[in-house]
Amino acid sequence: MAKKKVVVKNPRVERTREMGTLTESAFFGKIRSALRNTFRYWKPMYAKLKQAKVGSKYRCAMCHDLYTRKEVEIDHIVGAGSLRSYDDIAGFIQRLTEENIDLYQVLCKSCHIVKSKKDRSSKK
């Protein structure tokens, strides 16, 4: 049986994980995604969502307009941060699972995008 050739998008980046198919960045990206997915229904986050409810809508913490549930997202005021190595895991989980509801805010999707871009640009 012939060996299947693995096609890589960027051959300059070493693939060290999952039998040579994932870069370190992609590997830790999968872990980050799995952790975020696991804790997406974290009760303190939803307590903040309940606090932002006005009738059947939710108030955005930035623009103060009212939106439906599908139009808002729960944001970590202090981001969970990066996850680039095993050493980062404990801090990432700690920030991801904050118990203090004041460390979360409800934002409409457009305000959340603006805040995220601003946060990313300030880290560079």
C-alpha positions as CSV (number, residue, x, y, z in Angstrom):
1,M,0.0,0.0,0.0
2,A,1.4,3.4,-1.0
3,K,2.0,6.0,1.7
4,K,-0.4,8.9,1.5
5,K,1.3,12.3,0.9
6,V,0.5,14.9,3.5
7,V,-0.1,18.3,1.9
8,V,0.8,21.2,4.1
9,K,-0.2,24.9,3.6
10,N,3.0,26.5,4.8
11,P,6.0,24.1,4.5
12,R,8.2,26.6,6.4
13,V,6.4,26.0,9.7
14,E,7.5,22.8,11.4
15,R,4.6,20.3,12.1
16,T,5.4,18.7,15.4
17,R,2.0,17.5,16.6
18,E,-0.5,14.9,15.5
19,M,1.9,12.8,13.4
20,G,3.4,15.8,11.7
21,T,0.2,17.5,10.6
22,L,-0.2,20.3,13.1
23,T,2.0,23.2,14.1
24,E,2.4,24.1,17.7
25,S,0.1,27.1,17.1
26,A,-2.6,24.9,15.6
27,F,-2.3,22.4,18.5
28,F,-2.7,24.9,21.2
29,G,-5.5,26.6,19.2
30,K,-7.4,23.3,19.4
31,I,-6.9,23.2,23.1
32,R,-8.0,26.8,23.5
33,S,-11.1,26.2,21.4
34,A,-12.0,23.1,23.4
35,L,-11.7,24.9,26.7
36,R,-13.8,27.8,25.5
37,N,-16.4,25.4,24.2
38,T,-16.5,23.5,27.5
39,F,-17.0,26.7,29.6
40,R,-19.4,28.6,27.3
41,Y,-22.3,28.1,29.7
42,W,-20.4,29.3,32.8
43,K,-23.0,30.4,35.4
44,P,-21.3,33.7,36.4
45,M,-21.4,34.8,32.7
46,Y,-25.1,34.0,32.5
47,A,-25.7,35.9,35.8
48,K,-24.3,38.9,34.0
49,L,-26.5,38.3,31.1
50,K,-29.6,38.2,33.4
51,Q,-28.4,41.4,35.0
52,A,-28.4,43.1,31.5
53,K,-31.9,42.0,30.7
54,V,-34.5,44.8,30.2
55,G,-37.9,43.3,29.5
56,S,-37.3,40.8,26.7
57,K,-34.1,42.5,25.5
58,Y,-30.6,43.0,26.7
59,R,-28.7,46.3,27.1
60,C,-25.2,46.6,25.5
61,A,-22.6,47.8,28.1
62,M,-20.9,50.0,25.4
63,C,-23.6,51.6,23.2
64,H,-26.4,51.1,25.8
65,D,-28.9,50.1,23.0
66,L,-31.3,47.2,23.5
67,Y,-30.9,44.0,21.5
68,T,-32.4,40.5,21.3
69,R,-30.5,37.6,22.8
70,K,-29.1,36.6,19.4
71,E,-27.6,40.0,18.9
72,V,-25.6,40.1,22.1
73,E,-22.5,38.3,23.4
74,I,-21.0,37.9,26.8
75,D,-17.5,39.4,26.9
76,H,-14.6,38.9,29.4
77,I,-13.7,42.5,30.4
78,V,-10.1,41.2,31.0
79,G,-9.5,38.7,28.2
80,A,-8.7,35.1,28.9
81,G,-5.4,35.7,27.2
82,S,-3.1,33.6,25.0
83,L,-2.6,29.8,25.2
84,R,0.7,29.1,23.5
85,S,2.3,26.5,25.7
86,Y,1.5,24.1,28.6
87,D,2.7,26.8,31.0
88,D,-0.2,29.1,29.9
89,I,-3.0,26.6,30.6
90,A,-3.6,27.3,34.3
91,G,-3.8,31.0,33.9
92,F,-5.9,30.7,30.8
93,I,-8.5,28.5,32.6
94,Q,-8.4,30.8,35.7
95,R,-9.2,33.9,33.6
96,L,-11.7,32.0,31.4
97,T,-13.7,30.8,34.5
98,E,-13.8,33.9,36.6
99,E,-16.5,33.7,39.4
100,N,-16.9,37.5,39.8
101,I,-19.8,38.6,37.5
102,D,-18.4,42.1,37.4
103,L,-15.5,40.8,35.2
104,Y,-18.0,40.1,32.4
105,Q,-20.1,42.5,30.3
106,V,-22.9,42.1,27.7
107,L,-22.1,43.6,24.4
108,C,-23.9,43.7,21.1
109,K,-22.0,41.9,18.3
110,S,-20.8,45.1,16.6
111,C,-19.5,46.6,19.9
112,H,-17.8,43.2,20.8
113,I,-16.0,43.3,17.4
114,V,-14.8,46.9,18.1
115,K,-13.6,46.0,21.6
116,S,-11.8,42.8,20.4
117,K,-10.0,44.7,17.7
118,K,-9.0,47.4,20.1
119,D,-7.7,44.8,22.6
120,R,-5.7,43.0,19.9
121,S,-4.1,46.2,18.6
122,S,-3.1,47.3,22.1
123,K,-1.2,44.1,22.6
124,K,1.1,44.6,19.6
